[in-house]
Amino acid sequence: MRIPILKLHNYLLISIQTEIDDQTAIQFQEDLLAKIHKTGASGVVIDLTSVDIIDSFIAKVLGDVVSMSDLMGTRVVLTGIQPAVAMTLIDLGIHLQNVPTALDLEQGLVKLHQELGG
């Protein structure tokens, strides 16, 4: 299963609507990096509102996606992080302290615009 990646102006929007398995996570990572390269997007909003739990592999992939996007010159904002997901990320030692967050997709777009100096 592929996670849809939508383009809005110079941003990419991702709303993860299902629980993610390892194969889907790897495919998402590859798809997102290819889309960043193809579009030259300056920012990405990843909405995790529908994700209730994540395991260590998915958490690592999420952290890697943020780091890889940053290396490609693209700012990532995470939105809708559920309490259990936040606890899992911290428990696993995945600290995303330089990653802006927001409560929902709409606020995430505002935050991304601010982060990029808009």
Backbone as JSON Lines, residues from 0, in Angstrom:
{"i":0,"aa":"M","n":[0.83,-1.18,0.0],"ca":[0.0,0.0,0.0],"c":[0.88,1.25,0.0]}
{"i":1,"aa":"R","n":[0.53,2.2,-0.82],"ca":[1.29,3.45,-0.9],"c":[0.55,4.55,-0.16]}
{"i":2,"aa":"I","n":[1.32,5.44,0.46],"ca":[0.76,6.6,1.14],"c":[0.75,7.75,0.14]}
{"i":3,"aa":"P","n":[-0.42,8.35,-0.09],"ca":[-0.51,9.44,-1.08],"c":[0.29,10.66,-0.64]}
{"i":4,"aa":"I","n":[0.96,11.28,-1.62],"ca":[1.71,12.51,-1.4],"c":[1.14,13.55,-2.34]}
{"i":5,"aa":"L","n":[0.52,14.57,-1.77],"ca":[-0.12,15.62,-2.56],"c":[0.78,16.84,-2.65]}
{"i":6,"aa":"K","n":[0.73,17.53,-3.78],"ca":[1.5,18.76,-3.96],"c":[0.55,19.94,-3.88]}
{"i":7,"aa":"L","n":[0.91,20.94,-3.07],"ca":[0.14,22.18,-2.96],"c":[1.15,23.32,-3.04]}
{"i":8,"aa":"H","n":[1.12,24.06,-4.16],"ca":[2.11,25.11,-4.42],"c":[3.5,24.49,-4.33]}
{"i":9,"aa":"N","n":[4.33,24.97,-3.41],"ca":[5.69,24.44,-3.3],"c":[5.84,23.51,-2.09]}
{"i":10,"aa":"Y","n":[4.71,22.98,-1.61],"ca":[4.71,22.09,-0.46],"c":[4.19,20.72,-0.85]}
{"i":11,"aa":"L","n":[4.6,19.72,-0.06],"ca":[4.04,18.38,-0.19],"c":[3.25,18.09,1.07]}
{"i":12,"aa":"L","n":[2.07,17.51,0.91],"ca":[1.2,17.19,2.03],"c":[0.98,15.7,2.1]}
{"i":13,"aa":"I","n":[1.18,15.15,3.28],"ca":[0.98,13.72,3.5],"c":[0.09,13.55,4.72]}
{"i":14,"aa":"S","n":[-1.0,12.83,4.53],"ca":[-1.86,12.49,5.66],"c":[-1.91,10.97,5.75]}
{"i":15,"aa":"I","n":[-1.26,10.44,6.77],"ca":[-1.2,8.98,6.92],"c":[-2.49,8.54,7.59]}
{"i":16,"aa":"Q","n":[-3.3,7.77,6.85],"ca":[-4.64,7.42,7.29],"c":[-4.77,6.0,7.83]}
{"i":17,"aa":"T","n":[-3.7,5.23,7.78],"ca":[-3.75,3.85,8.25],"c":[-2.51,3.54,9.08]}
{"i":18,"aa":"E","n":[-2.58,2.45,9.82],"ca":[-1.38,1.98,10.51],"c":[-0.37,1.58,9.45]}
{"i":19,"aa":"I","n":[0.89,1.8,9.75],"ca":[1.95,1.58,8.77],"c":[2.72,0.3,9.1]}
{"i":20,"aa":"D","n":[2.91,-0.54,8.08],"ca":[3.78,-1.7,8.28],"c":[5.17,-1.35,7.74]}
{"i":21,"aa":"D","n":[6.13,-2.22,7.96],"ca":[7.51,-1.92,7.59],"c":[7.67,-1.65,6.09]}
{"i":22,"aa":"Q","n":[7.02,-2.47,5.26],"ca":[7.15,-2.31,3.82],"c":[6.55,-0.97,3.36]}
{"i":23,"aa":"T","n":[5.4,-0.6,3.92],"ca":[4.77,0.68,3.58],"c":[5.65,1.84,4.0]}
{"i":24,"aa":"A","n":[6.31,1.72,5.16],"ca":[7.19,2.78,5.65],"c":[8.37,3.0,4.71]}
{"i":25,"aa":"I","n":[8.99,1.92,4.27],"ca":[10.13,2.02,3.35],"c":[9.68,2.6,2.01]}
{"i":26,"aa":"Q","n":[8.52,2.14,1.51],"ca":[7.99,2.67,0.25],"c":[7.7,4.16,0.38]}
{"i":27,"aa":"F","n":[7.13,4.56,1.52],"ca":[6.83,5.97,1.77],"c":[8.12,6.8,1.76]}
{"i":28,"aa":"Q","n":[9.15,6.3,2.42],"ca":[10.43,7.01,2.45],"c":[10.96,7.22,1.03]}
{"i":29,"aa":"E","n":[10.96,6.17,0.25],"ca":[11.45,6.26,-1.13],"c":[10.59,7.2,-1.97]}
{"i":30,"aa":"D","n":[9.26,7.08,-1.84],"ca":[8.34,7.92,-2.61],"c":[8.51,9.39,-2.25]}
{"i":31,"aa":"L","n":[8.61,9.69,-0.96],"ca":[8.72,11.08,-0.53],"c":[10.02,11.7,-1.03]}
{"i":32,"aa":"L","n":[11.14,11.0,-0.87],"ca":[12.41,11.55,-1.31],"c":[12.44,11.76,-2.83]}
{"i":33,"aa":"A","n":[11.84,10.83,-3.58],"ca":[11.76,10.99,-5.03],"c":[10.89,12.18,-5.4]}
{"i":34,"aa":"K","n":[9.79,12.37,-4.68],"ca":[8.88,13.48,-4.95],"c":[9.54,14.82,-4.61]}
{"i":35,"aa":"I","n":[10.3,14.87,-3.52],"ca":[11.04,16.08,-3.18],"c":[12.03,16.42,-4.3]}
{"i":36,"aa":"H","n":[12.74,15.4,-4.75],"ca":[13.73,15.6,-5.82],"c":[13.05,16.07,-7.1]}
{"i":37,"aa":"K","n":[11.94,15.46,-7.44],"ca":[11.23,15.76,-8.7],"c":[10.61,17.15,-8.67]}
{"i":38,"aa":"T","n":[10.0,17.53,-7.54],"ca":[9.25,18.79,-7.48],"c":[10.06,19.97,-6.96]}
{"i":39,"aa":"G","n":[11.15,19.7,-6.25],"ca":[11.91,20.77,-5.62],"c":[11.14,21.43,-4.48]}
{"i":40,"aa":"A","n":[10.24,20.69,-3.86],"ca":[9.41,21.22,-2.78],"c":[10.27,21.8,-1.66]}
{"i":41,"aa":"S","n":[9.83,22.95,-1.14],"ca":[10.59,23.58,-0.06],"c":[10.12,23.11,1.31]}
{"i":42,"aa":"G","n":[8.93,22.51,1.37],"ca":[8.42,22.06,2.65],"c":[7.49,20.87,2.53]}
{"i":43,"aa":"V","n":[7.39,20.13,3.64],"ca":[6.54,18.95,3.72],"c":[5.78,18.99,5.04]}
{"i":44,"aa":"V","n":[4.49,18.7,4.97],"ca":[3.71,18.52,6.19],"c":[3.29,17.06,6.23]}
{"i":45,"aa":"I","n":[3.66,16.37,7.31],"ca":[3.28,14.97,7.51],"c":[2.27,14.94,8.65]}
{"i":46,"aa":"D","n":[1.04,14.59,8.33],"ca":[-0.03,14.54,9.33],"c":[-0.17,13.12,9.86]}
{"i":47,"aa":"L","n":[0.01,12.98,11.18],"ca":[-0.03,11.67,11.83],"c":[-1.29,11.48,12.69]}
{"i":48,"aa":"T","n":[-2.3,12.3,12.47],"ca":[-3.51,12.29,13.3],"c":[-4.13,10.89,13.42]}
{"i":49,"aa":"S","n":[-4.14,10.13,12.34],"ca":[-4.79,8.81,12.35],"c":[-3.88,7.69,12.83]}
{"i":50,"aa":"V","n":[-2.63,8.0,13.16],"ca":[-1.68,6.98,13.62],"c":[-1.72,6.93,15.14]}
{"i":51,"aa":"D","n":[-2.23,5.81,15.67],"ca":[-2.38,5.66,17.12],"c":[-1.13,5.09,17.79]}
{"i":52,"aa":"I","n":[-0.45,4.17,17.1],"ca":[0.75,3.55,17.66],"c":[1.78,3.33,16.56]}
{"i":53,"aa":"I","n":[3.04,3.35,16.96],"ca":[4.12,3.02,16.03],"c":[5.11,2.12,16.74]}
{"i":54,"aa":"D","n":[5.8,1.31,15.95],"ca":[6.83,0.46,16.54],"c":[8.2,1.11,16.31]}
{"i":55,"aa":"S","n":[9.23,0.47,16.79],"ca":[10.57,1.05,16.73],"c":[11.06,1.27,15.3]}
{"i":56,"aa":"F","n":[10.73,0.34,14.4],"ca":[11.18,0.48,13.01],"c":[10.5,1.68,12.35]}
{"i":57,"aa":"I","n":[9.2,1.8,12.53],"ca":[8.44,2.91,11.93],"c":[8.94,4.24,12.51]}
{"i":58,"aa":"A","n":[9.2,4.26,13.8],"ca":[9.71,5.47,14.45],"c":[11.06,5.88,13.85]}
{"i":59,"aa":"K","n":[11.93,4.87,13.63],"ca":[13.23,5.16,13.04],"c":[13.08,5.69,11.62]}
{"i":60,"aa":"V","n":[12.2,5.08,10.85],"ca":[11.98,5.53,9.47],"c":[11.45,6.97,9.47]}
{"i":61,"aa":"L","n":[10.55,7.29,10.37],"ca":[10.01,8.64,10.46],"c":[11.13,9.64,10.76]}
{"i":62,"aa":"G","n":[11.97,9.31,11.73],"ca":[13.11,10.17,12.03],"c":[14.05,10.31,10.85]}
{"i":63,"aa":"D","n":[14.28,9.21,10.15],"ca":[15.16,9.23,8.97],"c":[14.57,10.09,7.86]}
{"i":64,"aa":"V","n":[13.25,10.0,7.65],"ca":[12.59,10.79,6.62],"c":[12.79,12.28,6.88]}
{"i":65,"aa":"V","n":[12.65,12.67,8.13],"ca":[12.85,14.07,8.5],"c":[14.3,14.49,8.21]}
{"i":66,"aa":"S","n":[15.26,13.68,8.63],"ca":[16.67,13.99,8.41],"c":[17.03,14.03,6.93]}
{"i":67,"aa":"M","n":[16.55,13.06,6.18],"ca":[16.85,12.99,4.74],"c":[16.23,14.17,4.0]}
{"i":68,"aa":"S","n":[15.01,14.53,4.37],"ca":[14.36,15.68,3.74],"c":[15.16,16.95,4.01]}
{"i":69,"aa":"D","n":[15.63,17.09,5.24],"ca":[16.44,18.25,5.61],"c":[17.72,18.31,4.78]}
{"i":70,"aa":"L","n":[18.35,17.16,4.57],"ca":[19.56,17.11,3.75],"c":[19.29,17.55,2.31]}
{"i":71,"aa":"M","n":[18.04,17.35,1.87],"ca":[17.66,17.74,0.51],"c":[17.14,19.18,0.46]}
{"i":72,"aa":"G","n":[17.24,19.9,1.59],"ca":[16.83,21.29,1.62],"c":[15.35,21.52,1.8]}
{"i":73,"aa":"T","n":[14.67,20.52,2.32],"ca":[13.22,20.59,2.49],"c":[12.87,20.53,3.97]}
{"i":74,"aa":"R","n":[12.08,21.49,4.44],"ca":[11.67,21.58,5.84],"c":[10.45,20.7,6.07]}
{"i":75,"aa":"V","n":[10.45,19.95,7.17],"ca":[9.33,19.07,7.52],"c":[8.64,19.58,8.78]}
{"i":76,"aa":"V","n":[7.31,19.58,8.75],"ca":[6.5,19.86,9.92],"c":[5.66,18.61,10.17]}
{"i":77,"aa":"L","n":[5.65,18.13,11.41],"ca":[4.83,16.99,11.79],"c":[3.58,17.5,12.49]}
{"i":78,"aa":"T","n":[2.44,16.94,12.15],"ca":[1.19,17.38,12.77],"c":[0.42,16.19,13.31]}
{"i":79,"aa":"G","n":[-0.44,16.48,14.3],"ca":[-1.36,15.48,14.81],"c":[-0.73,14.32,15.56]}
{"i":80,"aa":"I","n":[0.41,14.55,16.21],"ca":[1.08,13.46,16.92],"c":[0.25,13.07,18.15]}
{"i":81,"aa":"Q","n":[-0.16,11.81,18.19],"ca":[-0.94,11.28,19.3],"c":[-0.03,11.05,20.51]}
{"i":82,"aa":"P","n":[-0.59,11.1,21.73],"ca":[0.24,10.91,22.94],"c":[1.07,9.62,22.92]}
{"i":83,"aa":"A","n":[0.47,8.5,22.51],"ca":[1.2,7.23,22.5],"c":[2.37,7.26,21.52]}
{"i":84,"aa":"V","n":[2.18,7.94,20.4],"ca":[3.25,8.06,19.41],"c":[4.38,8.92,19.97]}
{"i":85,"aa":"A","n":[4.03,10.02,20.61],"ca":[5.05,10.89,21.22],"c":[5.86,10.12,22.26]}
{"i":86,"aa":"M","n":[5.17,9.35,23.1],"ca":[5.86,8.58,24.13],"c":[6.77,7.54,23.51]}
{"i":87,"aa":"T","n":[6.32,6.87,22.46],"ca":[7.14,5.86,21.8],"c":[8.4,6.49,21.21]}
{"i":88,"aa":"L","n":[8.25,7.63,20.54],"ca":[9.41,8.29,19.95],"c":[10.46,8.62,21.02]}
{"i":89,"aa":"I","n":[10.01,9.17,22.14],"ca":[10.95,9.54,23.21],"c":[11.55,8.29,23.85]}
{"i":90,"aa":"D","n":[10.71,7.28,24.12],"ca":[11.21,6.03,24.72],"c":[12.29,5.39,23.86]}
{"i":91,"aa":"L","n":[12.16,5.53,22.54],"ca":[13.12,4.91,21.62],"c":[14.34,5.8,21.37]}
{"i":92,"aa":"G","n":[14.35,6.96,21.99],"ca":[15.49,7.85,21.84],"c":[15.48,8.64,20.54]}
{"i":93,"aa":"I","n":[14.32,8.73,19.9],"ca":[14.21,9.5,18.67],"c":[13.69,10.88,19.05]}
{"i":94,"aa":"H","n":[14.62,11.82,19.15],"ca":[14.28,13.18,19.57],"c":[14.25,14.07,18.34]}
{"i":95,"aa":"L","n":[13.11,14.6,18.07],"ca":[12.94,15.46,16.9],"c":[12.85,16.92,17.35]}
{"i":96,"aa":"Q","n":[13.83,17.34,18.2],"ca":[13.75,18.66,18.82],"c":[13.81,19.81,17.83]}
{"i":97,"aa":"N","n":[14.4,19.64,16.68],"ca":[14.47,20.72,15.69],"c":[13.37,20.63,14.65]}
{"i":98,"aa":"V","n":[12.41,19.73,14.87],"ca":[11.31,19.54,13.93],"c":[10.08,20.27,14.45]}
{"i":99,"aa":"P","n":[9.6,21.25,13.68],"ca":[8.39,21.94,14.13],"c":[7.19,21.01,14.09]}
{"i":100,"aa":"T","n":[6.28,21.22,15.04],"ca":[5.07,20.42,15.1],"c":[3.86,21.34,15.2]}
{"i":101,"aa":"A","n":[2.7,20.79,14.9],"ca":[1.44,21.52,15.02],"c":[0.34,20.52,15.33]}
{"i":102,"aa":"L","n":[-0.78,21.04,15.79],"ca":[-1.89,20.16,16.19],"c":[-2.58,19.5,15.01]}
{"i":103,"aa":"D","n":[-2.72,20.22,13.9],"ca":[-3.44,19.64,12.76],"c":[-2.82,20.14,11.44]}
{"i":104,"aa":"L","n":[-3.35,19.63,10.36],"ca":[-2.81,19.92,9.03],"c":[-2.86,21.42,8.72]}
{"i":105,"aa":"E","n":[-3.97,22.06,9.04],"ca":[-4.1,23.49,8.76],"c":[-3.04,24.3,9.51]}
{"i":106,"aa":"Q","n":[-2.88,24.02,10.8],"ca":[-1.86,24.72,11.59],"c":[-0.46,24.35,11.12]}
{"i":107,"aa":"G","n":[-0.3,23.12,10.62],"ca":[0.98,22.68,10.08],"c":[1.39,23.49,8.86]}
{"i":108,"aa":"L","n":[0.43,23.8,8.0],"ca":[0.72,24.62,6.82],"c":[1.14,26.04,7.24]}
{"i":109,"aa":"V","n":[0.45,26.59,8.23],"ca":[0.81,27.91,8.75],"c":[2.22,27.88,9.32]}
{"i":110,"aa":"K","n":[2.51,26.86,10.13],"ca":[3.83,26.71,10.74],"c":[4.92,26.57,9.67]}
{"i":111,"aa":"L","n":[4.66,25.78,8.64],"ca":[5.63,25.6,7.56],"c":[5.89,26.92,6.86]}
{"i":112,"aa":"H","n":[4.83,27.67,6.59],"ca":[4.97,28.98,5.95],"c":[5.85,29.9,6.81]}
{"i":113,"aa":"Q","n":[5.63,29.87,8.13],"ca":[6.44,30.68,9.05],"c":[7.9,30.22,9.05]}
{"i":114,"aa":"E","n":[8.1,28.9,9.09],"ca":[9.45,28.34,9.12],"c":[10.26,28.73,7.89]}
{"i":115,"aa":"L","n":[9.58,28.85,6.76],"ca":[10.25,29.16,5.51],"c":[10.31,30.66,5.24]}
{"i":116,"aa":"G","n":[9.94,31.44,6.25],"ca":[10.07,32.89,6.13],"c":[9.01,33.55,5.29]}
{"i":117,"aa":"G","n":[7.84,32.9,5.19],"ca":[6.77,33.45,4.35],"c":[5.88,34.43,5.04]}
